[in-house]
């Protein structure tokens, strides 16, 4: 899952969510002595990534995007799922997406100065660039893929992914919904195994 997905699944607005969202930038040594809630969020992030990688719906979507994106297929599916999550936001969340974004950004602003290493810089970058706001249209999603292409060793495989997602939108949308409706995702939230995460509405945390 990508940034929005991790924040969404966390079911909270605190250090657990920050760790869940920023887990890719964590470093074991730098995390020594970090608050327990942050550590739990980071562990949930990595556990959810393992769950995602093995999920049939995610694997099918990754295979579709690998036809043009090669080895980047799973990364591209991560990003595409954020778009379809936002598109169907009210399916799982009783708070409008802009309100959710404001609350996530507030947490990242408050915690950026105390987050260890690259986590703090990533938190600042997400807010400053309004990263979550880039998933509200297919056009802005295409821009995300173009930016991502510049950070890969084979940009030509990634640059046109926006068009590929548009072409397979129906299938990728169906697969994303199947993944996000899976009750197994509840295990990676702050309210582990709570009945309303995420098959119902996400809790405020």
Biotite code that builds the C-alpha atoms (Angstrom):
import biotite.structure as struc

atoms = struc.array([
    struc.Atom([0.000, 0.000, 0.000], chain_id="A", res_id=1, res_name="UNK", atom_name="CA", element="C"),
    struc.Atom([1.010, 3.615, -0.503], chain_id="A", res_id=2, res_name="UNK", atom_name="CA", element="C"),
    struc.Atom([0.881, 6.627, 1.847], chain_id="A", res_id=3, res_name="UNK", atom_name="CA", element="C"),
    struc.Atom([-2.881, 7.251, 1.845], chain_id="A", res_id=4, res_name="UNK", atom_name="CA", element="C"),
    struc.Atom([-3.608, 3.558, 2.242], chain_id="A", res_id=5, res_name="UNK", atom_name="CA", element="C"),
    struc.Atom([-1.344, 3.219, 5.274], chain_id="A", res_id=6, res_name="UNK", atom_name="CA", element="C"),
    struc.Atom([-2.814, 6.303, 6.958], chain_id="A", res_id=7, res_name="UNK", atom_name="CA", element="C"),
    struc.Atom([-6.324, 5.041, 6.200], chain_id="A", res_id=8, res_name="UNK", atom_name="CA", element="C"),
    struc.Atom([-5.757, 1.538, 7.541], chain_id="A", res_id=9, res_name="UNK", atom_name="CA", element="C"),
    struc.Atom([-4.134, 2.850, 10.740], chain_id="A", res_id=10, res_name="UNK", atom_name="CA", element="C"),
    struc.Atom([-7.534, 4.028, 11.984], chain_id="A", res_id=11, res_name="UNK", atom_name="CA", element="C"),
    struc.Atom([-5.936, 6.707, 14.169], chain_id="A", res_id=12, res_name="UNK", atom_name="CA", element="C"),
    struc.Atom([-4.615, 10.252, 14.192], chain_id="A", res_id=13, res_name="UNK", atom_name="CA", element="C"),
    struc.Atom([-1.527, 9.986, 16.371], chain_id="A", res_id=14, res_name="UNK", atom_name="CA", element="C"),
    struc.Atom([2.005, 8.588, 16.438], chain_id="A", res_id=15, res_name="UNK", atom_name="CA", element="C"),
    struc.Atom([0.716, 5.150, 15.449], chain_id="A", res_id=16, res_name="UNK", atom_name="CA", element="C"),
    struc.Atom([-0.608, 6.652, 12.225], chain_id="A", res_id=17, res_name="UNK", atom_name="CA", element="C"),
    struc.Atom([2.654, 8.539, 11.668], chain_id="A", res_id=18, res_name="UNK", atom_name="CA", element="C"),
    struc.Atom([4.642, 5.318, 11.994], chain_id="A", res_id=19, res_name="UNK", atom_name="CA", element="C"),
    struc.Atom([2.212, 3.449, 9.744], chain_id="A", res_id=20, res_name="UNK", atom_name="CA", element="C"),
    struc.Atom([2.386, 6.169, 7.096], chain_id="A", res_id=21, res_name="UNK", atom_name="CA", element="C"),
    struc.Atom([6.150, 6.753, 7.234], chain_id="A", res_id=22, res_name="UNK", atom_name="CA", element="C"),
    struc.Atom([7.321, 3.182, 7.783], chain_id="A", res_id=23, res_name="UNK", atom_name="CA", element="C"),
    struc.Atom([9.326, 3.010, 4.551], chain_id="A", res_id=24, res_name="UNK", atom_name="CA", element="C"),
    struc.Atom([11.598, 5.762, 5.863], chain_id="A", res_id=25, res_name="UNK", atom_name="CA", element="C"),
    struc.Atom([12.243, 4.076, 9.207], chain_id="A", res_id=26, res_name="UNK", atom_name="CA", element="C"),
    struc.Atom([15.646, 2.849, 10.311], chain_id="A", res_id=27, res_name="UNK", atom_name="CA", element="C"),
    struc.Atom([16.133, 0.317, 13.078], chain_id="A", res_id=28, res_name="UNK", atom_name="CA", element="C"),
    struc.Atom([19.051, 2.071, 14.750], chain_id="A", res_id=29, res_name="UNK", atom_name="CA", element="C"),
    struc.Atom([17.418, 5.507, 14.631], chain_id="A", res_id=30, res_name="UNK", atom_name="CA", element="C"),
    struc.Atom([14.214, 4.107, 16.087], chain_id="A", res_id=31, res_name="UNK", atom_name="CA", element="C"),
    struc.Atom([15.933, 2.991, 19.292], chain_id="A", res_id=32, res_name="UNK", atom_name="CA", element="C"),
    struc.Atom([14.208, 4.766, 22.150], chain_id="A", res_id=33, res_name="UNK", atom_name="CA", element="C"),
    struc.Atom([11.350, 6.005, 19.943], chain_id="A", res_id=34, res_name="UNK", atom_name="CA", element="C"),
    struc.Atom([7.848, 6.198, 21.464], chain_id="A", res_id=35, res_name="UNK", atom_name="CA", element="C"),
    struc.Atom([6.038, 2.875, 21.641], chain_id="A", res_id=36, res_name="UNK", atom_name="CA", element="C"),
    struc.Atom([3.097, 4.107, 19.544], chain_id="A", res_id=37, res_name="UNK", atom_name="CA", element="C"),
    struc.Atom([5.468, 5.108, 16.740], chain_id="A", res_id=38, res_name="UNK", atom_name="CA", element="C"),
    struc.Atom([7.237, 1.737, 16.848], chain_id="A", res_id=39, res_name="UNK", atom_name="CA", element="C"),
    struc.Atom([3.921, -0.109, 16.732], chain_id="A", res_id=40, res_name="UNK", atom_name="CA", element="C"),
    struc.Atom([2.911, 1.942, 13.700], chain_id="A", res_id=41, res_name="UNK", atom_name="CA", element="C"),
    struc.Atom([6.142, 1.129, 11.880], chain_id="A", res_id=42, res_name="UNK", atom_name="CA", element="C"),
    struc.Atom([5.738, -2.576, 12.637], chain_id="A", res_id=43, res_name="UNK", atom_name="CA", element="C"),
    struc.Atom([2.141, -2.454, 11.402], chain_id="A", res_id=44, res_name="UNK", atom_name="CA", element="C"),
    struc.Atom([3.346, -0.768, 8.192], chain_id="A", res_id=45, res_name="UNK", atom_name="CA", element="C"),
    struc.Atom([5.812, -3.520, 7.385], chain_id="A", res_id=46, res_name="UNK", atom_name="CA", element="C"),
    struc.Atom([3.390, -6.293, 8.365], chain_id="A", res_id=47, res_name="UNK", atom_name="CA", element="C"),
    struc.Atom([0.707, -4.805, 6.124], chain_id="A", res_id=48, res_name="UNK", atom_name="CA", element="C"),
    struc.Atom([3.190, -4.605, 3.246], chain_id="A", res_id=49, res_name="UNK", atom_name="CA", element="C"),
    struc.Atom([3.851, -8.340, 3.598], chain_id="A", res_id=50, res_name="UNK", atom_name="CA", element="C"),
    struc.Atom([0.114, -9.044, 3.710], chain_id="A", res_id=51, res_name="UNK", atom_name="CA", element="C"),
    struc.Atom([-0.420, -6.868, 0.619], chain_id="A", res_id=52, res_name="UNK", atom_name="CA", element="C"),
    struc.Atom([2.336, -8.512, -1.402], chain_id="A", res_id=53, res_name="UNK", atom_name="CA", element="C"),
    struc.Atom([0.665, -11.921, -0.976], chain_id="A", res_id=54, res_name="UNK", atom_name="CA", element="C"),
    struc.Atom([-2.914, -10.791, -1.528], chain_id="A", res_id=55, res_name="UNK", atom_name="CA", element="C"),
    struc.Atom([-4.505, -12.248, -4.698], chain_id="A", res_id=56, res_name="UNK", atom_name="CA", element="C"),
    struc.Atom([-6.168, -8.963, -5.711], chain_id="A", res_id=57, res_name="UNK", atom_name="CA", element="C"),
    struc.Atom([-2.921, -7.024, -5.329], chain_id="A", res_id=58, res_name="UNK", atom_name="CA", element="C"),
    struc.Atom([-0.940, -9.670, -7.193], chain_id="A", res_id=59, res_name="UNK", atom_name="CA", element="C"),
    struc.Atom([-3.417, -9.606, -10.100], chain_id="A", res_id=60, res_name="UNK", atom_name="CA", element="C"),
    struc.Atom([-3.253, -5.815, -10.324], chain_id="A", res_id=61, res_name="UNK", atom_name="CA", element="C"),
    struc.Atom([0.539, -5.837, -10.120], chain_id="A", res_id=62, res_name="UNK", atom_name="CA", element="C"),
    struc.Atom([0.672, -8.346, -12.983], chain_id="A", res_id=63, res_name="UNK", atom_name="CA", element="C"),
    struc.Atom([-1.433, -6.041, -15.152], chain_id="A", res_id=64, res_name="UNK", atom_name="CA", element="C"),
    struc.Atom([0.846, -3.074, -14.513], chain_id="A", res_id=65, res_name="UNK", atom_name="CA", element="C"),
    struc.Atom([3.970, -5.218, -14.898], chain_id="A", res_id=66, res_name="UNK", atom_name="CA", element="C"),
    struc.Atom([3.065, -5.799, -18.563], chain_id="A", res_id=67, res_name="UNK", atom_name="CA", element="C"),
    struc.Atom([4.360, -2.296, -19.294], chain_id="A", res_id=68, res_name="UNK", atom_name="CA", element="C"),
    struc.Atom([5.993, -1.368, -15.995], chain_id="A", res_id=69, res_name="UNK", atom_name="CA", element="C"),
    struc.Atom([8.171, -4.451, -15.641], chain_id="A", res_id=70, res_name="UNK", atom_name="CA", element="C"),
    struc.Atom([9.557, -5.037, -12.178], chain_id="A", res_id=71, res_name="UNK", atom_name="CA", element="C"),
    struc.Atom([7.891, -1.841, -10.935], chain_id="A", res_id=72, res_name="UNK", atom_name="CA", element="C"),
    struc.Atom([4.437, -3.406, -11.251], chain_id="A", res_id=73, res_name="UNK", atom_name="CA", element="C"),
    struc.Atom([3.861, -3.835, -7.475], chain_id="A", res_id=74, res_name="UNK", atom_name="CA", element="C"),
    struc.Atom([5.000, -0.257, -6.735], chain_id="A", res_id=75, res_name="UNK", atom_name="CA", element="C"),
    struc.Atom([2.711, 1.069, -9.463], chain_id="A", res_id=76, res_name="UNK", atom_name="CA", element="C"),
    struc.Atom([-0.209, -0.912, -8.063], chain_id="A", res_id=77, res_name="UNK", atom_name="CA", element="C"),
    struc.Atom([0.479, 0.562, -4.622], chain_id="A", res_id=78, res_name="UNK", atom_name="CA", element="C"),
    struc.Atom([0.126, 4.042, -6.082], chain_id="A", res_id=79, res_name="UNK", atom_name="CA", element="C"),
    struc.Atom([-2.920, 3.200, -8.204], chain_id="A", res_id=80, res_name="UNK", atom_name="CA", element="C"),
    struc.Atom([-4.741, 1.781, -5.167], chain_id="A", res_id=81, res_name="UNK", atom_name="CA", element="C"),
    struc.Atom([-4.470, 5.140, -3.394], chain_id="A", res_id=82, res_name="UNK", atom_name="CA", element="C"),
    struc.Atom([-6.377, 6.724, -6.286], chain_id="A", res_id=83, res_name="UNK", atom_name="CA", element="C"),
    struc.Atom([-9.205, 4.171, -6.166], chain_id="A", res_id=84, res_name="UNK", atom_name="CA", element="C"),
    struc.Atom([-9.310, 4.406, -2.367], chain_id="A", res_id=85, res_name="UNK", atom_name="CA", element="C"),
    struc.Atom([-9.914, 8.151, -2.628], chain_id="A", res_id=86, res_name="UNK", atom_name="CA", element="C"),
    struc.Atom([-12.412, 7.649, -5.459], chain_id="A", res_id=87, res_name="UNK", atom_name="CA", element="C"),
    struc.Atom([-14.546, 5.420, -3.225], chain_id="A", res_id=88, res_name="UNK", atom_name="CA", element="C"),
    struc.Atom([-13.693, 7.139, 0.068], chain_id="A", res_id=89, res_name="UNK", atom_name="CA", element="C"),
    struc.Atom([-17.237, 7.207, 1.460], chain_id="A", res_id=90, res_name="UNK", atom_name="CA", element="C"),
    struc.Atom([-17.462, 3.440, 1.110], chain_id="A", res_id=91, res_name="UNK", atom_name="CA", element="C"),
    struc.Atom([-15.379, 3.093, 4.298], chain_id="A", res_id=92, res_name="UNK", atom_name="CA", element="C"),
    struc.Atom([-15.103, 6.502, 5.949], chain_id="A", res_id=93, res_name="UNK", atom_name="CA", element="C"),
    struc.Atom([-17.766, 8.815, 7.374], chain_id="A", res_id=94, res_name="UNK", atom_name="CA", element="C"),
    struc.Atom([-15.431, 11.826, 7.275], chain_id="A", res_id=95, res_name="UNK", atom_name="CA", element="C"),
    struc.Atom([-14.960, 13.628, 3.968], chain_id="A", res_id=96, res_name="UNK", atom_name="CA", element="C"),
    struc.Atom([-11.562, 13.076, 2.381], chain_id="A", res_id=97, res_name="UNK", atom_name="CA", element="C"),
    struc.Atom([-10.433, 16.701, 2.767], chain_id="A", res_id=98, res_name="UNK", atom_name="CA", element="C"),
    struc.Atom([-11.149, 16.515, 6.498], chain_id="A", res_id=99, res_name="UNK", atom_name="CA", element="C"),
    struc.Atom([-9.146, 13.302, 6.778], chain_id="A", res_id=100, res_name="UNK", atom_name="CA", element="C"),
    struc.Atom([-6.230, 14.933, 4.923], chain_id="A", res_id=101, res_name="UNK", atom_name="CA", element="C"),
    struc.Atom([-6.294, 17.963, 7.231], chain_id="A", res_id=102, res_name="UNK", atom_name="CA", element="C"),
    struc.Atom([-6.165, 15.743, 10.304], chain_id="A", res_id=103, res_name="UNK", atom_name="CA", element="C"),
    struc.Atom([-3.331, 13.600, 8.913], chain_id="A", res_id=104, res_name="UNK", atom_name="CA", element="C"),
    struc.Atom([-1.337, 16.701, 7.970], chain_id="A", res_id=105, res_name="UNK", atom_name="CA", element="C"),
    struc.Atom([-1.880, 18.148, 11.456], chain_id="A", res_id=106, res_name="UNK", atom_name="CA", element="C"),
    struc.Atom([-0.327, 15.012, 12.976], chain_id="A", res_id=107, res_name="UNK", atom_name="CA", element="C"),
    struc.Atom([2.626, 15.138, 10.579], chain_id="A", res_id=108, res_name="UNK", atom_name="CA", element="C"),
    struc.Atom([3.227, 18.850, 11.299], chain_id="A", res_id=109, res_name="UNK", atom_name="CA", element="C"),
    struc.Atom([3.136, 18.293, 15.044], chain_id="A", res_id=110, res_name="UNK", atom_name="CA", element="C"),
    struc.Atom([5.407, 15.255, 14.965], chain_id="A", res_id=111, res_name="UNK", atom_name="CA", element="C"),
    struc.Atom([7.849, 16.161, 12.157], chain_id="A", res_id=112, res_name="UNK", atom_name="CA", element="C"),
    struc.Atom([10.429, 17.707, 14.488], chain_id="A", res_id=113, res_name="UNK", atom_name="CA", element="C"),
    struc.Atom([10.580, 14.666, 16.763], chain_id="A", res_id=114, res_name="UNK", atom_name="CA", element="C"),
    struc.Atom([10.377, 11.915, 14.147], chain_id="A", res_id=115, res_name="UNK", atom_name="CA", element="C"),
    struc.Atom([13.774, 10.229, 13.727], chain_id="A", res_id=116, res_name="UNK", atom_name="CA", element="C"),
    struc.Atom([15.951, 10.563, 10.632], chain_id="A", res_id=117, res_name="UNK", atom_name="CA", element="C"),
    struc.Atom([14.301, 10.486, 7.225], chain_id="A", res_id=118, res_name="UNK", atom_name="CA", element="C"),
    struc.Atom([10.854, 10.055, 8.750], chain_id="A", res_id=119, res_name="UNK", atom_name="CA", element="C"),
    struc.Atom([10.716, 13.702, 9.778], chain_id="A", res_id=120, res_name="UNK", atom_name="CA", element="C"),
    struc.Atom([11.830, 14.930, 6.360], chain_id="A", res_id=121, res_name="UNK", atom_name="CA", element="C"),
    struc.Atom([9.303, 12.708, 4.633], chain_id="A", res_id=122, res_name="UNK", atom_name="CA", element="C"),
    struc.Atom([6.534, 13.989, 6.899], chain_id="A", res_id=123, res_name="UNK", atom_name="CA", element="C"),
    struc.Atom([7.432, 17.588, 6.014], chain_id="A", res_id=124, res_name="UNK", atom_name="CA", element="C"),
    struc.Atom([7.582, 16.773, 2.301], chain_id="A", res_id=125, res_name="UNK", atom_name="CA", element="C"),
    struc.Atom([4.173, 15.110, 2.249], chain_id="A", res_id=126, res_name="UNK", atom_name="CA", element="C"),
    struc.Atom([2.565, 18.173, 3.814], chain_id="A", res_id=127, res_name="UNK", atom_name="CA", element="C"),
    struc.Atom([4.492, 20.811, 1.859], chain_id="A", res_id=128, res_name="UNK", atom_name="CA", element="C"),
    struc.Atom([3.758, 19.142, -1.483], chain_id="A", res_id=129, res_name="UNK", atom_name="CA", element="C"),
    struc.Atom([0.176, 18.215, -0.527], chain_id="A", res_id=130, res_name="UNK", atom_name="CA", element="C"),
    struc.Atom([0.897, 14.683, -1.618], chain_id="A", res_id=131, res_name="UNK", atom_name="CA", element="C"),
    struc.Atom([-2.547, 13.377, -0.680], chain_id="A", res_id=132, res_name="UNK", atom_name="CA", element="C"),
    struc.Atom([-4.142, 15.992, -2.918], chain_id="A", res_id=133, res_name="UNK", atom_name="CA", element="C"),
    struc.Atom([-2.564, 14.374, -5.972], chain_id="A", res_id=134, res_name="UNK", atom_name="CA", element="C"),
    struc.Atom([-4.948, 11.424, -5.890], chain_id="A", res_id=135, res_name="UNK", atom_name="CA", element="C"),
    struc.Atom([-8.229, 13.201, -6.550], chain_id="A", res_id=136, res_name="UNK", atom_name="CA", element="C"),
    struc.Atom([-8.222, 12.878, -10.350], chain_id="A", res_id=137, res_name="UNK", atom_name="CA", element="C"),
    struc.Atom([-6.828, 10.603, -13.034], chain_id="A", res_id=138, res_name="UNK", atom_name="CA", element="C"),
    struc.Atom([-4.857, 13.561, -14.426], chain_id="A", res_id=139, res_name="UNK", atom_name="CA", element="C"),
    struc.Atom([-3.097, 14.255, -11.127], chain_id="A", res_id=140, res_name="UNK", atom_name="CA", element="C"),
    struc.Atom([-2.435, 10.539, -10.715], chain_id="A", res_id=141, res_name="UNK", atom_name="CA", element="C"),
    struc.Atom([-0.665, 10.540, -14.091], chain_id="A", res_id=142, res_name="UNK", atom_name="CA", element="C"),
    struc.Atom([1.535, 13.355, -12.772], chain_id="A", res_id=143, res_name="UNK", atom_name="CA", element="C"),
    struc.Atom([2.463, 11.200, -9.763], chain_id="A", res_id=144, res_name="UNK", atom_name="CA", element="C"),
    struc.Atom([3.632, 8.437, -12.091], chain_id="A", res_id=145, res_name="UNK", atom_name="CA", element="C"),
    struc.Atom([5.672, 10.905, -14.140], chain_id="A", res_id=146, res_name="UNK", atom_name="CA", element="C"),
    struc.Atom([7.395, 12.158, -10.998], chain_id="A", res_id=147, res_name="UNK", atom_name="CA", element="C"),
    struc.Atom([7.967, 8.592, -9.852], chain_id="A", res_id=148, res_name="UNK", atom_name="CA", element="C"),
    struc.Atom([9.544, 7.741, -13.208], chain_id="A", res_id=149, res_name="UNK", atom_name="CA", element="C"),
    struc.Atom([12.294, 10.264, -12.565], chain_id="A", res_id=150, res_name="UNK", atom_name="CA", element="C"),
    struc.Atom([13.340, 8.354, -9.436], chain_id="A", res_id=151, res_name="UNK", atom_name="CA", element="C"),
    struc.Atom([13.706, 4.984, -11.172], chain_id="A", res_id=152, res_name="UNK", atom_name="CA", element="C"),
    struc.Atom([16.541, 3.464, -13.203], chain_id="A", res_id=153, res_name="UNK", atom_name="CA", element="C"),
    struc.Atom([14.133, 2.731, -16.065], chain_id="A", res_id=154, res_name="UNK", atom_name="CA", element="C"),
    struc.Atom([11.851, 5.764, -16.289], chain_id="A", res_id=155, res_name="UNK", atom_name="CA", element="C"),
    struc.Atom([10.425, 4.739, -19.659], chain_id="A", res_id=156, res_name="UNK", atom_name="CA", element="C"),
    struc.Atom([8.678, 1.816, -17.937], chain_id="A", res_id=157, res_name="UNK", atom_name="CA", element="C"),
    struc.Atom([6.864, 4.084, -15.502], chain_id="A", res_id=158, res_name="UNK", atom_name="CA", element="C"),
    struc.Atom([6.259, 7.376, -17.290], chain_id="A", res_id=159, res_name="UNK", atom_name="CA", element="C"),
    struc.Atom([3.085, 6.314, -19.146], chain_id="A", res_id=160, res_name="UNK", atom_name="CA", element="C"),
    struc.Atom([1.542, 4.329, -16.311], chain_id="A", res_id=161, res_name="UNK", atom_name="CA", element="C"),
    struc.Atom([-1.250, 6.887, -15.994], chain_id="A", res_id=162, res_name="UNK", atom_name="CA", element="C"),
    struc.Atom([-2.514, 5.878, -19.421], chain_id="A", res_id=163, res_name="UNK", atom_name="CA", element="C"),
    struc.Atom([-2.197, 2.187, -18.541], chain_id="A", res_id=164, res_name="UNK", atom_name="CA", element="C"),
    struc.Atom([-4.233, 2.690, -15.362], chain_id="A", res_id=165, res_name="UNK", atom_name="CA", element="C"),
    struc.Atom([-6.872, 4.576, -17.339], chain_id="A", res_id=166, res_name="UNK", atom_name="CA", element="C"),
    struc.Atom([-7.031, 1.732, -19.868], chain_id="A", res_id=167, res_name="UNK", atom_name="CA", element="C"),
    struc.Atom([-7.479, -0.925, -17.158], chain_id="A", res_id=168, res_name="UNK", atom_name="CA", element="C"),
    struc.Atom([-9.384, 1.288, -14.707], chain_id="A", res_id=169, res_name="UNK", atom_name="CA", element="C"),
    struc.Atom([-12.388, -1.022, -14.358], chain_id="A", res_id=170, res_name="UNK", atom_name="CA", element="C"),
    struc.Atom([-10.304, -4.048, -13.448], chain_id="A", res_id=171, res_name="UNK", atom_name="CA", element="C"),
    struc.Atom([-7.888, -2.177, -11.172], chain_id="A", res_id=172, res_name="UNK", atom_name="CA", element="C"),
    struc.Atom([-10.811, -0.506, -9.418], chain_id="A", res_id=173, res_name="UNK", atom_name="CA", element="C"),
    struc.Atom([-12.493, -3.868, -8.788], chain_id="A", res_id=174, res_name="UNK", atom_name="CA", element="C"),
    struc.Atom([-9.258, -5.364, -7.448], chain_id="A", res_id=175, res_name="UNK", atom_name="CA", element="C"),
    struc.Atom([-8.637, -2.402, -5.152], chain_id="A", res_id=176, res_name="UNK", atom_name="CA", element="C"),
    struc.Atom([-12.131, -2.658, -3.688], chain_id="A", res_id=177, res_name="UNK", atom_name="CA", element="C"),
    struc.Atom([-11.687, -6.391, -3.151], chain_id="A", res_id=178, res_name="UNK", atom_name="CA", element="C"),
    struc.Atom([-8.425, -5.757, -1.338], chain_id="A", res_id=179, res_name="UNK", atom_name="CA", element="C"),
    struc.Atom([-9.706, -2.930, 0.868], chain_id="A", res_id=180, res_name="UNK", atom_name="CA", element="C"),
    struc.Atom([-12.841, -4.884, 1.769], chain_id="A", res_id=181, res_name="UNK", atom_name="CA", element="C"),
    struc.Atom([-10.741, -7.804, 3.035], chain_id="A", res_id=182, res_name="UNK", atom_name="CA", element="C"),
    struc.Atom([-11.357, -8.048, 6.819], chain_id="A", res_id=183, res_name="UNK", atom_name="CA", element="C"),
    struc.Atom([-7.745, -9.196, 7.255], chain_id="A", res_id=184, res_name="UNK", atom_name="CA", element="C"),
    struc.Atom([-6.652, -5.581, 6.936], chain_id="A", res_id=185, res_name="UNK", atom_name="CA", element="C"),
    struc.Atom([-8.160, -4.871, 10.362], chain_id="A", res_id=186, res_name="UNK", atom_name="CA", element="C"),
    struc.Atom([-5.181, -6.566, 11.996], chain_id="A", res_id=187, res_name="UNK", atom_name="CA", element="C"),
    struc.Atom([-2.938, -3.659, 11.021], chain_id="A", res_id=188, res_name="UNK", atom_name="CA", element="C"),
    struc.Atom([-5.000, -0.866, 12.604], chain_id="A", res_id=189, res_name="UNK", atom_name="CA", element="C"),
    struc.Atom([-4.588, 0.881, 15.942], chain_id="A", res_id=190, res_name="UNK", atom_name="CA", element="C"),
    struc.Atom([-7.846, -0.748, 17.033], chain_id="A", res_id=191, res_name="UNK", atom_name="CA", element="C"),
    struc.Atom([-6.712, -4.248, 16.078], chain_id="A", res_id=192, res_name="UNK", atom_name="CA", element="C"),
    struc.Atom([-9.634, -6.493, 15.172], chain_id="A", res_id=193, res_name="UNK", atom_name="CA", element="C"),
    struc.Atom([-12.218, -3.769, 15.853], chain_id="A", res_id=194, res_name="UNK", atom_name="CA", element="C"),
    struc.Atom([-15.315, -4.685, 13.819], chain_id="A", res_id=195, res_name="UNK", atom_name="CA", element="C"),
    struc.Atom([-15.558, -1.300, 12.084], chain_id="A", res_id=196, res_name="UNK", atom_name="CA", element="C"),
    struc.Atom([-12.042, -1.169, 10.570], chain_id="A", res_id=197, res_name="UNK", atom_name="CA", element="C"),
    struc.Atom([-12.151, -1.036, 7.600], chain_id="A", res_id=198, res_name="UNK", atom_name="CA", element="C"),
    struc.Atom([-15.200, -3.062, 6.540], chain_id="A", res_id=199, res_name="UNK", atom_name="CA", element="C"),
    struc.Atom([-17.435, -0.448, 8.118], chain_id="A", res_id=200, res_name="UNK", atom_name="CA", element="C"),
    struc.Atom([-16.427, 3.134, 8.847], chain_id="A", res_id=201, res_name="UNK", atom_name="CA", element="C"),
    struc.Atom([-12.911, 3.876, 10.055], chain_id="A", res_id=202, res_name="UNK", atom_name="CA", element="C"),
    struc.Atom([-12.759, 4.932, 13.694], chain_id="A", res_id=203, res_name="UNK", atom_name="CA", element="C"),
    struc.Atom([-11.483, 8.344, 14.714], chain_id="A", res_id=204, res_name="UNK", atom_name="CA", element="C"),
    struc.Atom([-8.716, 6.825, 16.875], chain_id="A", res_id=205, res_name="UNK", atom_name="CA", element="C"),
])
